[in-house]
């Protein structure tokens, strides 16, 4: 995988960077590492090498959402690093367990995208406002009903999952980017995705890290542009 460092606390690992980029991230903490997402297959070898470089141990895996290209690597990572705590949003855990039913108060639109059956269960269910190390859990529904984003409170790096993409140009989840349409095609409810992008923008992140595409430094202006474009496209 391609490995890129961003600031003091964030390492990006990218599978298939040239053709079909899928990111996961290592977040450096005083007590070890948190892996955010996992790509579609095990990142364990790269995580182990990076952990050795950094002289830190993997402690936690935190998942933004239940799509296969984000959770597929968890089984392998769990095997290589037994005892790591695996967490995912409380609402999203139902999708992870194969339950695609919607709550009464949710938009009654079918959930989309690739889900896979997994043999493991999360150890911890996250609610907005919870913390995973230095990461604050932020509700980020729209791409899926229970996606969460993670804001590093130390330097305001935002790991946004598929709430936005930067591959092929920055876009709010649900707006089709011709060069990389896949996140949009897997998006559940576009108006919710737009509301989430607005919420994430109001967090004033210093750095935007997404599931698909490069990390953006000082992303405010680019996020504004993406939100404006989504408002027009979804109207
Ligand atoms: Zn996704």
Boltz pocket constraint, residues with backbone or C-beta under 6 A from the ligand:
constraints:
  - pocket:
      binder: B
      contacts: [[A, 65], [A, 67], [A, 70], [A, 113], [A, 143], [A, 162], [A, 183], [A, 186]]
      max_distance: 6.0
